[in-house]
């Protein structure tokens, strides 16, 4: 599981992208719901990737680690 901050193709807006999910559709949606609540932001599930609005890198890393995942930072 990789987590990164990006602006590519988002009209200049920053999003936090979580890729490499090894989850079913229902599990990914449940994880998205939990991340949105813990980060206090909106988000979506697109093509098996979670996108959270804004720079939520640290909050998402903490929330994922608390749930037993081992996310790694990607990008710069």
C-alpha positions in Angstrom: 0.0 0.0 0.0 1.4 3.4 -1.1 0.3 6.8 0.0 1.3 10.0 -1.8 0.3 13.7 -2.2 -0.4 14.7 -5.8 -1.9 17.4 -8.0 -1.6 15.7 -11.4 -4.8 15.9 -13.4 -6.7 17.6 -10.5 -6.9 21.1 -11.8 -4.1 22.3 -9.4 -5.8 21.0 -6.3 -3.9 18.7 -3.9 -5.2 15.3 -3.2 -3.8 12.4 -1.1 -3.8 9.2 -3.1 -3.7 5.7 -1.6 -2.8 3.0 -4.1 -2.1 -0.7 -3.9 -5.2 -1.7 -1.9 -5.6 -5.5 -1.6 -9.2 -5.1 -0.5 -12.6 -6.0 -1.9 -14.8 -3.2 -3.1 -16.9 -3.3 0.1 -13.8 -3.3 2.3 -12.3 -0.4 0.3 -15.5 1.6 0.7 -15.6 1.0 4.5 -11.9 2.1 4.7 -12.7 5.2 2.7 -15.6 6.0 5.1 -13.3 5.7 8.1 -10.5 7.7 6.6 -12.9 10.5 5.6 -14.2 10.7 9.2 -10.7 10.6 10.8 -9.3 13.2 8.4 -12.4 15.4 8.4 -12.4 15.7 4.6 -14.1 14.4 1.5 -12.9 11.6 -0.7 -13.7 9.0 -3.3 -12.8 5.6 -4.6 -11.7 5.6 -8.2 -10.2 2.6 -10.1 -9.3 0.8 -6.9 -7.6 3.8 -5.4 -8.7 6.1 -2.6 -8.5 9.8 -3.1 -8.8 12.2 -0.1 -9.2 15.9 -0.7 -6.3 18.1 0.4 -3.0 17.3 2.0 -4.0 14.5 4.4 -0.8 12.5 4.2 0.1 12.4 7.9 -3.4 11.9 9.1 -4.1 9.1 6.6 -0.7 7.4 7.5 -1.6 7.5 11.2 -5.2 6.2 10.6 -4.0 3.4 8.4 -1.3 2.3 10.8 -3.8 2.2 13.7 -5.9 -0.2 11.6 -3.0 -2.6 11.1 -2.0 -1.6 7.6 1.7 -0.9 6.7 1.5 2.1 4.3 4.6 3.5 2.7 5.1 7.0 1.5 5.6 7.4 -2.3 6.7 10.3 -4.3 8.7 13.3 -3.1 
